[in-house]
Amino acid sequence: MGENRYWTFKKEQNNLLEAMVQFFQQISPIATPIAIISVILMVVFYLRGKRVRKPTYFIKSNNLVTGFSKKLDKLQLLYGKTSIENLTVSKIAFWNGGAETIEASNIVEADPLRIEAGDDCDILDAYIIQENNKANKFQIELVNSKLVKILFDYLEKREGGVIQVIHTGKESTDIKLEGLVKGAGKPQSSYSSDLLTKIIRKLPTSPKAKKESPTKQRRIFGIASLIYAIFLIIPIASEKSVTNLIVGIIFILFLSYCSYYMFKRRVPKGLEKGEEEEI
């Protein structure tokens, strides 16, 4: 009697082990991608939560005049009393993108924060058009035709200002933002080349079609990426191959990131003039 109970117990134990093995075999295709996503999210949240100083900028330029005297012989274009060939208006948004406060004392005295003009470019004028915290005492000093200093008391996360610079260059690359912040290094462009936007703008369109603004183009591309990602969820979720499932999930994550990137603000709240099309 006791022996029969023993073998019955062993049989139930084996059945339970087999059921557990089958269960883990069934969830393994799902568990692996979930683990990958979890690791990615952990890294993202860790980086976002780090307390670091992060001087950040974004430059947007509108060229108004190029080669004026060459196009209109015997005519002269003046800005004030200065005769000019080219005229460009650049908006430079500058802010602290990190969680650690940037104090005025953090700026290296020998390498201050400044806007510099290139060799073939002169700065005609510069002034602040927006700031998101008056307590920062965000201000600038036009030193000469090649240099504009950026000054402030402190910048908390996502605080800063927008500077409008009128210069004789042709594009954003004719001016640059330089300087050194202790514990952070040089200011970093939030979208150094905005490569994705440049690619979108080069896509073929109808000759009669109105040229869309970069902001509208980004939103259209972002919506398209998100819709495509949503439509891929069902067929990828039904994949039986673990490899195909992982590759599919990574591709969906990539499309989702592209959508997020296109909708993400180029500048912090309160500094929207830094990315407006109008001047």
C-alpha positions in Angstrom: 0.0 0.0 0.0 2.8 2.4 1.0 4.7 1.4 -2.1 1.8 2.3 -4.4 1.5 5.7 -2.7 5.2 6.3 -3.3 5.0 5.5 -7.0 1.8 7.6 -7.4 3.7 10.5 -5.7 6.7 10.1 -8.0 4.4 10.0 -11.1 2.7 13.2 -10.0 6.1 14.8 -9.3 7.3 13.9 -12.8 4.1 15.2 -14.4 4.6 18.5 -12.5 8.2 18.8 -13.7 7.2 18.0 -17.3 4.4 20.7 -17.1 6.9 23.2 -15.7 9.4 22.4 -18.5 6.7 22.8 -21.2 5.6 26.1 -19.6 9.0 27.7 -19.7 9.6 26.4 -23.2 6.4 28.2 -24.3 7.2 31.5 -22.6 10.9 31.6 -23.6 10.2 33.2 -27.0 8.4 36.0 -25.1 10.7 36.2 -22.1 13.8 36.8 -24.2 12.5 39.9 -26.0 11.0 41.2 -22.7 14.4 40.8 -21.1 16.1 42.8 -23.9 13.5 45.6 -23.7 13.9 45.7 -19.9 17.7 46.1 -20.2 17.3 48.9 -22.8 14.7 50.7 -20.6 17.0 50.4 -17.5 19.9 52.0 -19.5 17.7 54.8 -20.8 16.3 55.7 -17.3 19.7 55.4 -15.8 21.2 57.9 -18.3 18.2 60.3 -17.9 18.5 60.2 -14.2 22.3 60.9 -13.9 23.1 64.3 -12.3 25.4 65.9 -14.8 25.9 69.3 -16.3 25.0 69.4 -19.9 25.4 72.7 -21.8 23.3 72.3 -24.9 22.5 74.4 -27.9 20.4 74.4 -31.1 21.0 76.7 -34.1 18.4 77.5 -36.8 19.3 79.9 -39.6 17.4 81.8 -42.3 19.5 83.2 -45.2 17.8 86.4 -46.4 20.3 87.7 -49.0 23.2 86.0 -50.9 25.6 87.8 -53.3 23.6 91.0 -53.4 25.9 93.2 -55.5 26.7 90.4 -57.9 23.0 90.0 -58.7 22.2 93.7 -58.8 25.1 95.6 -60.3 25.7 99.2 -59.0 23.4 98.7 -56.1 24.6 98.5 -52.5 22.9 96.8 -49.5 23.6 98.4 -46.1 23.0 97.2 -42.6 23.4 100.3 -40.6 26.4 101.9 -42.2 27.9 98.5 -43.2 27.8 97.4 -46.8 27.0 93.7 -47.0 26.8 90.9 -49.7 25.1 88.3 -47.5 22.6 88.5 -44.7 21.5 85.7 -42.4 19.5 85.6 -39.2 20.4 82.7 -36.9 18.6 81.8 -33.7 20.7 80.1 -31.1 18.9 78.4 -28.2 21.2 77.6 -25.3 20.2 75.7 -22.1 21.3 73.2 -19.5 20.2 69.8 -20.7 21.5 68.0 -17.5 20.1 67.5 -14.0 23.1 69.2 -12.3 23.0 73.1 -12.0 25.4 75.0 -14.1 26.7 78.0 -12.0 28.5 81.0 -13.4 31.6 79.8 -11.5 31.5 76.6 -13.5 32.5 78.5 -16.7 36.2 78.3 -17.3 37.5 81.9 -17.3 40.1 81.2 -20.0 37.5 79.7 -22.3 34.2 81.5 -21.7 30.8 80.6 -23.3 30.6 82.6 -26.5 29.3 82.8 -30.1 32.1 83.1 -32.7 31.9 84.1 -36.3 33.9 82.3 -39.0 36.7 83.9 -41.1 34.3 85.0 -43.9 31.5 86.1 -41.5 30.9 89.2 -39.4 28.3 89.5 -36.6 26.2 92.7 -37.2 23.9 92.5 -34.2 22.8 90.1 -31.4 20.1 90.2 -28.8 18.0 87.9 -26.6 14.5 87.1 -27.9 13.4 84.6 -25.2 14.4 83.2 -21.8 12.4 80.8 -19.6 13.5 81.9 -16.2 14.2 85.6 -15.4 16.1 84.6 -12.2 18.9 83.2 -14.3 19.9 86.7 -15.4 20.6 85.3 -18.9 22.3 88.0 -20.9 24.8 88.5 -23.8 27.6 91.0 -24.6 28.4 91.9 -28.2 32.2 92.3 -27.9 33.0 92.8 -31.6 32.1 91.6 -35.1 33.5 88.2 -34.3 32.4 87.5 -30.7 29.3 87.5 -28.5 29.7 86.4 -24.9 26.9 84.4 -23.1 26.5 85.3 -19.4 24.2 84.0 -16.6 24.1 83.5 -12.8 23.0 79.8 -13.0 21.0 77.4 -15.2 18.9 74.6 -13.7 17.7 71.7 -15.9 16.2 72.9 -19.2 16.7 76.6 -18.4 18.3 79.0 -20.8 17.6 81.6 -23.5 17.4 82.2 -27.2 19.8 84.6 -28.9 19.1 86.0 -32.3 22.3 86.8 -34.3 22.3 88.8 -37.5 25.5 88.1 -39.5 27.0 88.1 -43.0 27.4 84.4 -43.3 25.2 82.1 -45.5 24.2 79.3 -43.0 24.5 78.0 -39.5 28.0 76.7 -40.0 29.3 80.2 -40.3 28.9 80.8 -36.6 29.6 78.4 -33.7 29.1 78.2 -30.0 32.3 77.7 -28.0 33.4 77.6 -24.4 34.2 75.2 -21.6 32.1 74.2 -18.5 33.8 72.5 -15.6 32.7 68.9 -15.3 30.8 69.0 -18.6 33.2 70.1 -21.3 32.2 72.0 -24.5 28.5 72.7 -25.3 26.9 70.0 -27.3 24.4 70.4 -30.2 21.1 68.8 -29.4 20.7 67.8 -33.1 24.2 68.2 -34.5 23.2 67.7 -38.1 19.5 66.7 -37.9 20.4 64.2 -40.6 17.0 62.6 -40.7 15.3 65.9 -41.4 17.8 66.6 -44.2 17.1 63.2 -45.8 13.3 63.8 -45.6 13.7 67.2 -47.3 15.6 65.6 -50.2 12.8 63.1 -50.9 11.3 63.7 -54.4 8.0 65.6 -54.3 5.7 67.0 -57.0 7.1 70.2 -58.6 3.8 71.9 -57.9 3.7 70.8 -54.3 4.3 73.5 -51.7 7.5 73.1 -49.8 6.6 71.9 -46.3 8.3 73.3 -43.2 10.9 71.0 -41.5 8.6 70.8 -38.4 5.6 69.6 -40.5 7.8 67.1 -42.4 9.1 65.7 -39.1 5.6 65.2 -37.8 4.4 63.5 -41.0 7.4 61.1 -40.9 6.8 60.5 -37.2 3.1 59.6 -37.7 4.1 57.3 -40.6 6.7 55.5 -38.5 4.3 55.0 -35.6 1.5 53.7 -37.8 3.9 51.3 -39.5 5.2 50.1 -36.1 1.6 49.4 -34.9 0.7 47.4 -38.0 3.8 45.2 -37.5 2.9 44.2 -33.9 0.4 41.4 -34.8 2.4 39.6 -37.5 5.6 39.8 -35.5 3.9 38.6 -32.3 2.7 35.5 -34.1 6.3 34.6 -35.2 7.3 31.1 -34.0 11.0 31.6 -34.6 12.7 33.3 -31.6 15.3 34.9 -33.9 12.6 36.5 -36.1 10.7 37.6 -33.1 13.7 39.3 -31.5 14.6 41.0 -34.8 11.0 42.1 -35.3 10.8 43.6 -31.8 14.0 45.5 -32.3 12.7 46.9 -35.6 9.5 48.0 -33.9 11.5 49.7 -31.2 13.6 51.4 -33.9 10.4 52.7 -35.6 9.0 53.8 -32.3 12.2 55.7 -31.5 12.1 57.4 -35.0 8.6 58.5 -34.2 9.6 59.8 -30.8 12.6 61.6 -32.3 10.5 63.3 -34.9 7.9 64.6 -32.3 10.4 65.4 -29.6 11.0 69.1 -28.9 14.2 70.5 -30.4 14.4 73.0 -27.6 13.0 73.0 -24.0 9.6 74.5 -23.1 9.8 78.3 -23.0 12.5 78.5 -25.7 10.2 77.7 -28.6 11.4 80.7 -30.6 14.7 78.9 -31.1 13.1 76.5 -33.6 10.4 78.6 -35.2 10.5 79.1 -38.9 9.7 82.8 -38.8 12.2 85.5 -38.0 
